[in-house]
Amino acid sequence: MERRRAFLRRAGVLASAVALAGCTAEQDNNNEASGDTPDGEDGQSDGSDGESTTESPESEVVQVDVGPEKRLRFEPEDVEITVGDTVEWIARSQGHNVTSHPDASGKCKNPEGAEPFQSYEGDAHYAIMEKGETLEKEFTVPGEYVYVCTPHEGQGMVGSVTVTE
């Protein structure tokens, strides 16, 4: 009976050690994955004093619904983002498009040095998106962009993206 108790005590200590080692290994793996490895763990110094450096935040993706609930509008109508962010337009109903091309409408506007964007190829300014189709645009030039749905600009289907530094 005494041998059995001694065996169970050793098994319990061993199980605790294994569990603790697993927790430590998991934490080390999480630190490595996030880049939070303390200085010197990998045998190399990064030269820092342990304080974190400020990295640029990940770019953001803002979604805009095109013709939600079969209405003639963009939702939201006006978007504010920073340089490097992306806008994704999603066709929520049939019969719409997205363009900031000045040849499509006199309402369209792009900052100097920025390329116009459009949901269609070439000069087919009245080509429409299929329901569920998307257009993504990463904005690298600050300023105000005004875009329209060409078939419905006369009914006020106009939106804007303001890009700041």
NUTORFI-591751 format. One record per atom (N, C-alpha, C): residue in one letter; y, x negated, z; atom name; residue number from 1. Coordinates in steps of 0.02 Angstrom, whole numbers. Last residue first. Example, Ala and Ser with C-alpha at 12.3 -4.5 7.8 and 13.67 -1.06 7.14 Angstrom:
2
 r     c2     c1     c3  a   k
 S   -112   -642    354  N   2
 S    -53   -684    357 CA   2
 S      2   -645    394  C   2
 A   -284   -660    390  N   1
 A   -225   -615    390 CA   1
 A   -165   -660    390  C   1
This chain:
165
 r     c2     c1     c3  a   k
 E   3113    199  -2177  N 165
 E   3084    132  -2164 CA 165
 E   3044    133  -2100  C 165
 T   3067    363  -2240  N 164
 T   3110    317  -2203 CA 164
 T   3074    251  -2192  C 164
 V   3067    490  -2356  N 163
 V   3031    430  -2334 CA 163
 V   3081    382  -2302  C 163
 T   3045    657  -2376  N 162
 T   3094    607  -2357 CA 162
 T   3057    549  -2326  C 162
 V   3002    768  -2497  N 161
 V   2973    717  -2453 CA 161
 V   3029    668  -2440  C 161
 S   3008    945  -2534  N 160
 S   3038    877  -2530 CA 160
 S   2998    833  -2483  C 160
 G   2986   1078  -2656  N 159
 G   2974   1044  -2593 CA 159
 G   3007    976  -2593  C 159
 V   2986   1240  -2726  N 158
 V   3015   1173  -2726 CA 158
 V   3001   1143  -2657  C 158
 M   2982   1379  -2792  N 157
 M   2927   1337  -2768 CA 157
 M   2947   1264  -2776  C 157
 G   3074   1475  -2839  N 156
 G   3089   1437  -2778 CA 156
 G   3033   1394  -2752  C 156
 Q   3051   1529  -2959  N 155
 Q   3041   1574  -2902 CA 155
 Q   3048   1536  -2836  C 155
 G   3064   1421  -3041  N 154
 G   3114   1473  -3046 CA 154
 G   3109   1524  -2989  C 154
 E   2945   1353  -3017  N 153
 E   3007   1325  -2990 CA 153
 E   3063   1377  -2991  C 153
 H   2819   1387  -3065  N 152
 H   2852   1431  -3017 CA 152
 H   2916   1404  -2988  C 152
 P   2768   1291  -3154  N 151
 P   2765   1362  -3173 CA 151
 P   2805   1409  -3127  C 151
 T   2796   1171  -3075  N 150
 T   2832   1186  -3137 CA 150
 T   2827   1260  -3156  C 150
 C   2833   1152  -2918  N 149
 C   2777   1179  -2955 CA 149
 C   2809   1203  -3020  C 149
 V   2923    998  -2879  N 148
 V   2918   1070  -2894 CA 148
 V   2847   1087  -2916  C 148
 Y   3014    885  -2772  N 147
 Y   2961    902  -2819 CA 147
 Y   2956    977  -2826  C 147
 V   3113    753  -2725  N 146
 V   3111    825  -2732 CA 146
 V   3060    840  -2786  C 146
 Y   3128    624  -2609  N 145
 Y   3092    647  -2669 CA 145
 Y   3094    723  -2668  C 145
 E   3235    506  -2539  N 144
 E   3216    577  -2543 CA 144
 E   3185    592  -2611  C 144
 G   3176    348  -2469  N 143
 G   3224    392  -2501 CA 143
 G   3199    464  -2502  C 143
 P   3077    199  -2498  N 142
 P   3112    247  -2455 CA 142
 P   3161    289  -2495  C 142
 V   2926    175  -2577  N 141
 V   2999    169  -2587 CA 141
 V   3033    221  -2543  C 141
 T   2796    208  -2557  N 140
 T   2815    139  -2540 CA 140
 T   2890    127  -2548  C 140
 F   2682    330  -2522  N 139
 F   2753    319  -2534 CA 139
 F   2773    249  -2509  C 139
 E   2540    384  -2605  N 138
 E   2565    340  -2552 CA 138
 E   2637    322  -2570  C 138
 K   2474    538  -2642  N 137
 K   2527    490  -2662 CA 137
 K   2547    450  -2600  C 137
 E   2351    644  -2709  N 136
 E   2373    600  -2655 CA 136
 E   2423    550  -2682  C 136
 L   2303    805  -2742  N 135
 L   2343    750  -2768 CA 135
 L   2365    709  -2707  C 135
 T   2156    907  -2765  N 134
 T   2206    873  -2724 CA 134
 T   2244    821  -2766  C 134
 E   2083   1070  -2783  N 133
 E   2100   1004  -2810 CA 133
 E   2156    973  -2768  C 133
 G   2073   1199  -2735  N 132
 G   2038   1146  -2699 CA 132
 G   2053   1076  -2724  C 132
 K   2090   1268  -2894  N 131
 K   2089   1282  -2823 CA 131
 K   2046   1229  -2788  C 131
 E   2159   1154  -3012  N 130
 E   2105   1199  -2993 CA 130
 E   2110   1210  -2917  C 130
 M   2329   1149  -3068  N 129
 M   2275   1121  -3028 CA 129
 M   2221   1175  -3018  C 129
 I   2397   1159  -3236  N 128
 I   2388   1181  -3167 CA 128
 I   2327   1149  -3134  C 128
 A   2524   1105  -3344  N 127
 A   2453   1103  -3327 CA 127
 A   2445   1119  -3253  C 127
 Y   2654   1095  -3380  N 126
 Y   2632   1161  -3358 CA 126
 Y   2557   1164  -3343  C 126
 H   2672    965  -3426  N 125
 H   2708    986  -3366 CA 125
 H   2689   1056  -3341  C 125
 A   2599    853  -3491  N 124
 A   2576    922  -3488 CA 124
 A   2606    955  -3425  C 124
 D   2622    719  -3515  N 123
 D   2679    764  -3517 CA 123
 D   2659    838  -3515  C 123
 G   2497    640  -3414  N 122
 G   2547    638  -3467 CA 122
 G   2604    686  -3459  C 122
 E   2402    747  -3307  N 121
 E   2406    688  -3349 CA 121
 E   2463    695  -3400  C 121
 Y   2453    810  -3145  N 120
 Y   2425    817  -3212 CA 120
 Y   2435    752  -3250  C 120
 S   2529    803  -3033  N 119
 S   2458    821  -3025 CA 119
 S   2422    827  -3091  C 119
 Q   2640    665  -3011  N 118
 Q   2623    729  -3041 CA 118
 Q   2548    740  -3034  C 118
 F   2786    566  -2973  N 117
 F   2716    583  -2964 CA 117
 F   2703    652  -2993  C 117
 P   2893    431  -3029  N 116
 P   2879    502  -3017 CA 116
 P   2804    512  -3007  C 116
 E   2924    278  -2943  N 115
 E   2891    312  -2999 CA 115
 E   2881    386  -2981  C 115
 A   3078    212  -2889  N 114
 A   3016    247  -2873 CA 114
 A   2988    281  -2935  C 114
 G   3202    161  -2921  N 113
 G   3146    114  -2917 CA 113
 G   3079    147  -2901  C 113
 E   3292    279  -2828  N 112
 E   3295    225  -2878 CA 112
 E   3237    177  -2866  C 112
 P   3195    425  -2783  N 111
 P   3241    370  -2768 CA 111
 P   3239    317  -2823  C 111
 N   3192    575  -2881  N 110
 N   3156    518  -2853 CA 110
 N   3206    463  -2836  C 110
 K   3183    748  -2912  N 109
 K   3224    691  -2894 CA 109
 K   3179    638  -2863  C 109
 C   3193    904  -3000  N 108
 C   3154    846  -2976 CA 108
 C   3199    786  -2965  C 108
 K   3270    999  -3062  N 107
 K   3271    997  -2988 CA 107
 K   3236    935  -2960  C 107
 G   3242    996  -3194  N 106
 G   3305    965  -3173 CA 106
 G   3312    962  -3098  C 106
 S   3073    959  -3233  N 105
 S   3123   1004  -3204 CA 105
 S   3185    965  -3185  C 105
 A   3003    869  -3310  N 104
 A   2972    933  -3296 CA 104
 A   3023    984  -3271  C 104
 D   3073    752  -3315  N 103
 D   3065    788  -3378 CA 103
 D   3034    857  -3368  C 103
 P   3063    702  -3184  N 102
 P   3126    733  -3206 CA 102
 P   3121    770  -3273  C 102
 H   2924    734  -3084  N 101
 H   2945    705  -3147 CA 101
 H   3009    739  -3172  C 101
 S   2861    775  -2977  N 100
 S   2929    753  -2964 CA 100
 S   2958    722  -3028  C 100
 T   2745    909  -2960  N  99
 T   2775    856  -2999 CA  99
 T   2845    839  -2974  C  99
 V   2602   1007  -2953  N  98
 V   2649    968  -2913 CA  98
 V   2678    914  -2957  C  98
 N   2551   1177  -2989  N  97
 N   2547   1105  -2997 CA  97
 N   2599   1073  -2952  C  97
 H   2451   1330  -2994  N  96
 H   2506   1287  -2972 CA  96
 H   2496   1215  -2992  C  96
 G   2342   1415  -3013  N  95
 G   2403   1427  -3050 CA  95
 G   2462   1383  -3033  C  95
 Q   2250   1464  -2863  N  94
 Q   2253   1446  -2935 CA  94
 Q   2324   1455  -2962  C  94
 S   2274   1394  -2699  N  93
 S   2263   1450  -2745 CA  93
 S   2273   1425  -2816  C  93
 R   2284   1275  -2639  N  92
 R   2251   1329  -2600 CA  92
 R   2241   1392  -2641  C  92
 A   2279   1112  -2675  N  91
 A   2288   1177  -2709 CA  91
 A   2248   1230  -2671  C  91
 I   2358    997  -2576  N  90
 I   2294   1031  -2586 CA  90
 I   2307   1099  -2616  C  90
 W   2427    837  -2570  N  89
 W   2439    907  -2588 CA  89
 W   2371    938  -2603  C  89
 E   2458    715  -2458  N  88
 E   2403    745  -2496 CA  88
 E   2418    818  -2507  C  88
 V   2552    571  -2437  N  87
 V   2553    644  -2437 CA  87
 V   2495    666  -2482  C  87
 T   2552    427  -2334  N  86
 T   2526    462  -2392 CA  86
 T   2536    537  -2383  C  86
 D   2655    286  -2285  N  85
 D   2618    348  -2271 CA  85
 D   2600    382  -2337  C  85
 G   2738    185  -2327  N  84
 G   2667    170  -2320 CA  84
 G   2624    231  -2304  C  84
 V   2880    235  -2238  N  83
 V   2853    195  -2294 CA  83
 V   2781    177  -2278  C  83
 T   2856    394  -2155  N  82
 T   2882    326  -2159 CA  82
 T   2849    290  -2217  C  82
 I   2912    565  -2181  N  81
 I   2862    514  -2168 CA  81
 I   2895    446  -2168  C  81
 E   2937    737  -2183  N  80
 E   2968    672  -2166 CA  80
 E   2913    623  -2147  C  80
 V   2941    874  -2293  N  79
 V   2901    827  -2255 CA  79
 V   2941    764  -2243  C  79
 D   2960   1045  -2326  N  78
 D   2994    980  -2319 CA  78
 D   2953    936  -2272  C  78
 E   2863   1145  -2327  N  77
 E   2907   1136  -2385 CA  77
 E   2940   1068  -2385  C  77
 P   2692   1123  -2275  N  76
 P   2763   1132  -2263 CA  76
 P   2804   1117  -2326  C  76
 E   2680   1219  -2414  N  75
 E   2682   1225  -2342 CA  75
 E   2652   1163  -2309  C  75
 F   2762   1288  -2554  N  74
 F   2727   1230  -2526 CA  74
 F   2732   1237  -2450  C  74
 R   2740   1446  -2639  N  73
 R   2774   1400  -2594 CA  73
 R   2729   1340  -2579  C  73
 L   2700   1588  -2675  N  72
 L   2735   1539  -2717 CA  72
 L   2776   1492  -2673  C  72
 R   2536   1628  -2611  N  71
 R   2610   1633  -2610 CA  71
 R   2640   1577  -2651  C  71
 K   2401   1629  -2589  N  70
 K   2426   1650  -2655 CA  70
 K   2501   1661  -2656  C  70
 E   2382   1560  -2470  N  69
 E   2378   1633  -2470 CA  69
 E   2408   1664  -2533  C  69
 P   2479   1422  -2530  N  68
 P   2435   1452  -2480 CA  68
 P   2439   1528  -2481  C  68
 G   2529   1334  -2636  N  67
 G   2512   1404  -2647 CA  67
 G   2466   1434  -2595  C  67
 V   2472   1192  -2566  N  66
 V   2504   1215  -2627 CA  66
 V   2481   1286  -2640  C  66
 D   2500   1111  -2413  N  65
 D   2464   1163  -2449 CA  65
 D   2505   1186  -2509  C  65
 V   2497    944  -2374  N  64
 V   2541    998  -2395 CA  64
 V   2498   1048  -2434  C  64
 Q   2464    823  -2248  N  63
 Q   2440    872  -2297 CA  63
 Q   2492    926  -2310  C  63
 V   2486    653  -2226  N  62
 V   2514    719  -2212 CA  62
 V   2491    766  -2268  C  62
 V   2421    513  -2155  N  61
 V   2412    558  -2212 CA  61
 V   2437    627  -2190  C  61
 E   2488    355  -2106  N  60
 E   2473    424  -2091 CA  60
 E   2464    462  -2156  C  60
 S   2431    189  -2076  N  59
 S   2471    237  -2113 CA  59
 S   2444    307  -2100  C  59
 E   2429    113  -1914  N  58
 E   2394    137  -1973 CA  58
 E   2436    188  -2009  C  58
 P   2564      5  -1865  N  57
 P   2520     62  -1855 CA  57
 P   2486     81  -1921  C  57
 S   2560   -171  -1856  N  56
 S   2589   -112  -1888 CA  56
 S   2539    -54  -1880  C  56
 E   2545   -237  -1691  N  55
 E   2523   -232  -1760 CA  55
 E   2554   -170  -1790  C  55
 T   2601   -342  -1570  N  54
 T   2614   -278  -1601 CA  54
 T   2592   -281  -1673  C  54
 T   2480   -424  -1468  N  53
 T   2534   -427  -1517 CA  53
 T   2542   -358  -1547  C  53
 S   2447   -437  -1293  N  52
 S   2432   -411  -1359 CA  52
 S   2493   -417  -1404  C  52
 E   2425   -585  -1198  N  51
 E   2464   -525  -1213 CA  51
 E   2448   -502  -1283  C  51
 G   2357   -704  -1189  N  50
 G   2323   -644  -1167 CA  50
 G   2361   -580  -1180  C  50
 D   2430   -801  -1248  N  49
 D   2428   -802  -1175 CA  49
 D   2396   -739  -1148  C  49
 S   2345   -874  -1389  N  48
 S   2389   -825  -1358 CA  48
 S   2383   -831  -1282  C  48
 G   2257   -957  -1451  N  47
 G   2323   -984  -1437 CA  47
 G   2369   -935  -1403  C  47
 D   2131   -921  -1466  N  46
 D   2176   -897  -1517 CA  46
 D   2247   -919  -1505  C  46
 S   1996  -1031  -1445  N  45
 S   2057  -1003  -1418 CA  45
 S   2100   -979  -1475  C  45
 Q   1821  -1008  -1446  N  44
 Q   1881  -1029  -1480 CA  44
 Q   1941   -995  -1448  C  44
 G   1714   -956  -1383  N  43
 G   1718  -1029  -1385 CA  43
 G   1780  -1054  -1420  C  43
 D   1720   -824  -1371  N  42
 D   1683   -847  -1429 CA  42
 D   1688   -923  -1436  C  42
 E   1797   -815  -1256  N  41
 E   1729   -790  -1255 CA  41
 E   1688   -816  -1314  C  41
 G   1932   -856  -1270  N  40
 G   1883   -905  -1249 CA  40
 G   1812   -879  -1249  C  40
 D   2011   -706  -1231  N  39
 D   2019   -774  -1255 CA  39
 D   1964   -818  -1227  C  39
 P   1915   -555  -1253  N  38
 P   1958   -599  -1214 CA  38
 P   1957   -670  -1242  C  38
 T   1920   -447  -1389  N  37
 T   1881   -499  -1357 CA  37
 T   1928   -545  -1318  C  37
 D   1964   -333  -1456  N  36
 D   1989   -346  -1389 CA  36
 D   1950   -401  -1353  C  36
 G   1924   -282  -1577  N  35
 G   1964   -342  -1579 CA  35
 G   1993   -361  -1511  C  35
 S   1837   -179  -1576  N  34
 S   1908   -161  -1575 CA  34
 S   1953   -222  -1577  C  34
 A   1717   -246  -1579  N  33
 A   1732   -199  -1633 CA  33
 A   1805   -182  -1635  C  33
 E   1724   -317  -1458  N  32
 E   1723   -354  -1522 CA  32
 E   1742   -308  -1579  C  32
 N   1721   -210  -1367  N  31
 N   1779   -254  -1369 CA  31
 N   1782   -292  -1435  C  31
 N   1594   -158  -1395  N  30
 N   1653   -116  -1406 CA  30
 N   1715   -159  -1410  C  30
 N   1515   -268  -1355  N  29
 N   1514   -246  -1425 CA  29
 N   1574   -202  -1441  C  29
 D   1547   -271  -1219  N  28
 D   1564   -329  -1261 CA  28
 D   1565   -309  -1334  C  28
 Q   1493   -147  -1181  N  27
 Q   1565   -158  -1174 CA  27
 Q   1587   -217  -1217  C  27
 E   1358   -172  -1207  N  26
 E   1392   -119  -1243 CA  26
 E   1467   -128  -1240  C  26
 A   1332   -275  -1116  N  25
 A   1326   -289  -1187 CA  25
 A   1362   -235  -1228  C  25
 T   1352   -203   -997  N  24
 T   1395   -260  -1012 CA  24
 T   1392   -276  -1087  C  24
 C   1249   -110  -1006  N  23
 C   1319    -87  -1002 CA  23
 C   1366   -143  -1021  C  23
 G   1138   -195  -1007  N  22
 G   1151   -152  -1065 CA  22
 G   1223   -127  -1065  C  22
 A   1146   -251   -881  N  21
 A   1154   -295   -939 CA  21
 A   1169   -253  -1001  C  21
 L   1120   -137   -805  N  20
 L   1185   -171   -800 CA  20
 L   1197   -215   -859  C  20
 A    987   -112   -844  N  19
 A   1039    -62   -857 CA  19
 A   1108    -93   -854  C  19
 V    925   -229   -797  N  18
 V    923   -213   -869 CA  18
 V    979   -163   -886  C  18
 A    948   -215   -660  N  17
 A    975   -273   -696 CA  17
 A    978   -260   -771  C  17
 S    876    -98   -633  N  16
 S    949   -101   -622 CA  16
 S    981   -157   -660  C  16
 A    746   -142   -663  N  15
 A    776    -87   -702 CA  15
 A    851    -86   -694  C  15
 L    731   -241   -563  N  14
 L    730   -260   -633 CA  14
 L    762   -206   -677  C  14
 V    735   -161   -449  N  13
 V    786   -213   -458 CA  13
 V    789   -233   -531  C  13
 G    620    -83   -475  N  12
 G    686    -52   -468 CA  12
 G    742   -101   -478  C  12
 A    521   -181   -474  N  11
 A    532   -142   -535 CA  11
 A    600   -108   -534  C  11
 R    530   -223   -341  N  10
 R    545   -271   -395 CA  10
 R    559   -234   -460  C  10
 R    490   -102   -278  N   9
 R    556   -131   -264 CA   9
 R    576   -179   -320  C   9
 L    360    -88   -331  N   8
 L    410    -38   -347 CA   8
 L    480    -64   -333  C   8
 F    298   -201   -270  N   7
 F    301   -195   -343 CA   7
 F    356   -146   -363  C   7
 A    309   -167   -136  N   6
 A    342   -228   -160 CA   6
 A    350   -225   -236  C   6
 R    227    -53   -136  N   5
 R    298    -47   -119 CA   5
 R    337   -108   -144  C   5
 R    102   -112   -169  N   4
 R    132    -62   -213 CA   4
 R    207    -54   -200  C   4
 R     80   -193    -60  N   3
 R     88   -225   -126 CA   3
 R    120   -175   -175  C   3
 E     63    -98     41  N   2
 E    121   -142     44 CA   2
 E    133   -176    -24  C   2
 M    -60    -41      0  N   1
 M      0      0      0 CA   1
 M     63    -43      0  C   1
